[in-house]
Amino acid sequence: MSQEKKVQAPKNQQQAPQAVERSHCKADGCKKGVEKFGFCMEHYDWYMSGLLRGDGQKPIDFEQKYQQYMARRTRKAA
């Protein structure tokens, strides 16, 4: 006495947009290939350090952050 119920989605329901695969880095003007989170490895490092936003744009205080980033890199290299 088991009855199977068929559930159908409404026909007017819209599907979610599909993710777009990028072939190049999200950073402004970069044409290198994508490696992590839509960035090349150099810009991924910048993103993780706060030099780039998730959309690839520079933050308002980029110059200050860049100077601090370069100072950290020179201290690590020495």
Backbone bond lengths (Angstrom), bond angles and torsions (degrees), N, CA, C in turn:
res aa  C-N    CA-C-N  psi(-1)  N-CA   C-N-CA  omega(-1)  CA-C   N-CA-C  phi
1 M - - - 1.422 - - 1.533 112.39 -
2 S 1.279 116.64 24.00 1.465 118.26 178.97 1.526 109.49 -86.28
3 Q 1.273 114.00 133.37 1.448 120.34 178.37 1.530 108.87 -114.46
4 E 1.301 116.20 133.36 1.458 120.91 178.69 1.521 108.57 -91.34
5 K 1.327 114.31 131.41 1.461 119.37 177.37 1.521 108.72 -102.04
6 K 1.285 115.52 129.77 1.456 120.18 177.78 1.529 108.32 -99.10
7 V 1.329 114.55 122.18 1.459 120.32 179.35 1.520 107.76 -102.80
8 Q 1.297 115.31 123.89 1.453 120.13 179.83 1.520 109.08 -117.82
9 A 1.309 115.03 139.66 1.461 120.78 177.05 1.529 108.58 -74.79
10 P 1.318 116.31 146.57 1.468 118.52 176.79 1.527 110.94 -59.47
11 K 1.292 116.79 145.34 1.461 121.02 -176.32 1.525 112.82 -71.58
12 N 1.308 118.37 -23.30 1.462 120.60 -178.13 1.535 112.48 -90.14
13 Q 1.331 117.71 4.38 1.465 121.05 -179.92 1.533 109.06 -75.34
14 Q 1.348 115.70 134.59 1.456 120.55 -178.64 1.515 110.42 -89.93
15 Q 1.321 116.01 148.30 1.450 120.76 177.40 1.523 109.76 -87.05
16 A 1.335 116.43 151.45 1.458 121.37 178.38 1.530 109.13 -68.25
17 P 1.337 117.32 145.60 1.473 119.51 178.94 1.527 110.40 -66.16
18 Q 1.299 115.76 143.87 1.458 121.48 -179.62 1.532 109.93 -82.11
19 A 1.330 115.95 148.92 1.466 121.14 178.01 1.525 109.27 -67.06
20 V 1.319 115.32 140.09 1.453 120.91 -179.87 1.527 108.60 -95.04
21 E 1.309 116.44 126.36 1.463 120.77 177.96 1.519 108.54 -80.26
22 R 1.344 115.58 127.37 1.460 120.62 178.59 1.518 109.22 -93.71
23 S 1.310 116.17 145.95 1.453 119.89 177.76 1.521 111.47 -102.66
24 H 1.349 116.65 -11.34 1.463 119.96 178.93 1.516 110.46 -136.61
25 C 1.310 115.56 165.64 1.461 124.11 -176.29 1.538 111.37 -60.01
26 K 1.347 116.87 146.16 1.470 122.42 179.94 1.528 112.70 -74.52
27 A 1.340 117.91 -18.99 1.463 120.54 -177.04 1.525 110.37 -62.64
28 D 1.313 115.81 146.50 1.463 122.62 -177.90 1.528 111.61 -56.45
29 G 1.323 117.66 117.31 1.454 122.43 173.89 1.520 115.69 81.64
30 C 1.307 119.56 1.96 1.469 121.90 -178.51 1.533 109.59 -89.14
31 K 1.307 116.50 133.16 1.467 121.23 -178.95 1.527 112.39 -113.65
32 K 1.341 117.31 10.87 1.470 120.51 178.36 1.528 109.32 -72.58
33 G 1.314 116.03 161.95 1.457 121.29 -179.67 1.524 112.52 -72.41
34 V 1.321 116.04 158.46 1.457 123.08 -179.38 1.526 109.72 -79.27
35 E 1.346 116.26 135.60 1.456 119.96 176.42 1.522 112.22 -124.63
36 K 1.353 118.51 -47.22 1.461 121.65 179.90 1.526 109.76 -138.32
37 F 1.330 117.04 133.10 1.464 124.17 175.80 1.532 113.06 49.75
38 G 1.309 118.11 29.46 1.452 121.41 178.20 1.515 114.24 84.36
39 F 1.331 117.85 10.34 1.461 122.40 179.31 1.520 110.39 -119.90
40 C 1.346 116.79 155.65 1.460 120.55 168.19 1.536 106.52 -74.63
41 M 1.313 118.96 172.34 1.466 120.77 -174.45 1.534 112.37 -64.28
42 E 1.329 117.54 -38.26 1.473 120.24 179.05 1.525 110.51 -63.38
43 H 1.315 117.39 -48.04 1.461 120.85 -178.11 1.522 112.07 -75.41
44 Y 1.321 118.02 -24.57 1.465 120.67 172.95 1.531 109.36 -63.97
45 D 1.328 116.30 -41.68 1.468 120.87 176.52 1.532 109.90 -62.19
46 W 1.310 117.20 -41.43 1.472 121.31 176.96 1.536 109.95 -62.68
47 Y 1.328 116.61 -43.64 1.467 121.35 -179.99 1.527 110.52 -60.60
48 M 1.331 116.85 -45.24 1.455 120.89 -179.52 1.528 111.81 -68.07
49 S 1.328 117.59 -24.05 1.462 121.87 178.46 1.528 112.49 -89.82
50 G 1.318 117.86 -4.90 1.463 121.46 178.54 1.514 113.96 91.44
51 L 1.339 117.91 9.81 1.466 120.84 179.84 1.523 113.07 -82.33
52 L 1.319 117.19 -17.43 1.463 121.90 177.26 1.515 109.86 -132.02
53 R 1.335 115.56 146.80 1.464 120.43 173.30 1.521 108.36 -82.50
54 G 1.303 116.43 171.54 1.460 121.62 -179.32 1.515 113.84 -61.88
55 D 1.333 117.33 -24.83 1.460 120.44 179.44 1.521 112.62 -89.81
56 G 1.342 117.50 2.86 1.463 121.53 176.88 1.513 114.78 92.26
57 Q 1.314 118.24 -1.71 1.464 121.76 179.81 1.530 110.46 -87.56
58 K 1.328 115.74 155.37 1.464 120.60 177.93 1.523 109.41 -80.91
59 P 1.343 117.96 143.86 1.471 120.27 176.38 1.525 110.98 -73.50
60 I 1.314 116.39 170.04 1.462 121.73 -178.04 1.530 111.67 -61.35
61 D 1.331 117.18 -40.15 1.464 121.51 -177.42 1.530 111.88 -97.38
62 F 1.332 117.03 40.78 1.456 122.14 -176.46 1.525 112.41 -59.66
63 E 1.324 118.07 -45.06 1.471 121.15 -176.14 1.528 111.12 -58.83
64 Q 1.314 117.19 -45.53 1.463 121.55 179.96 1.533 110.25 -63.94
65 K 1.317 117.18 -45.72 1.463 121.10 179.76 1.525 111.46 -65.05
66 Y 1.339 116.83 -37.08 1.464 120.68 -179.82 1.529 110.65 -66.06
67 Q 1.330 117.15 -41.35 1.472 120.74 177.91 1.521 110.54 -62.16
68 Q 1.319 117.85 -42.26 1.458 121.50 178.55 1.531 110.65 -66.27
69 Y 1.317 116.60 -39.76 1.464 121.89 178.92 1.524 110.77 -62.21
70 M 1.335 116.60 -45.58 1.461 120.37 -179.68 1.528 111.19 -66.38
71 A 1.324 117.74 -36.96 1.464 121.02 177.38 1.527 110.44 -63.64
72 R 1.332 117.35 -41.73 1.469 120.86 176.91 1.513 111.39 -62.94
73 R 1.319 117.02 -41.37 1.479 120.62 -179.15 1.522 111.10 -65.70
74 T 1.333 117.93 -39.49 1.458 119.43 -179.76 1.514 110.71 -70.31
75 R 1.331 118.30 -34.48 1.468 121.26 176.74 1.526 110.83 -67.08
76 K 1.337 117.36 -38.52 1.469 120.60 178.83 1.522 110.60 -67.79
77 A 1.325 117.47 -38.32 1.466 121.73 -177.79 1.538 111.28 -70.90
78 A 1.311 117.97 -29.20 1.463 121.24 -176.77 1.499 112.94 -81.08
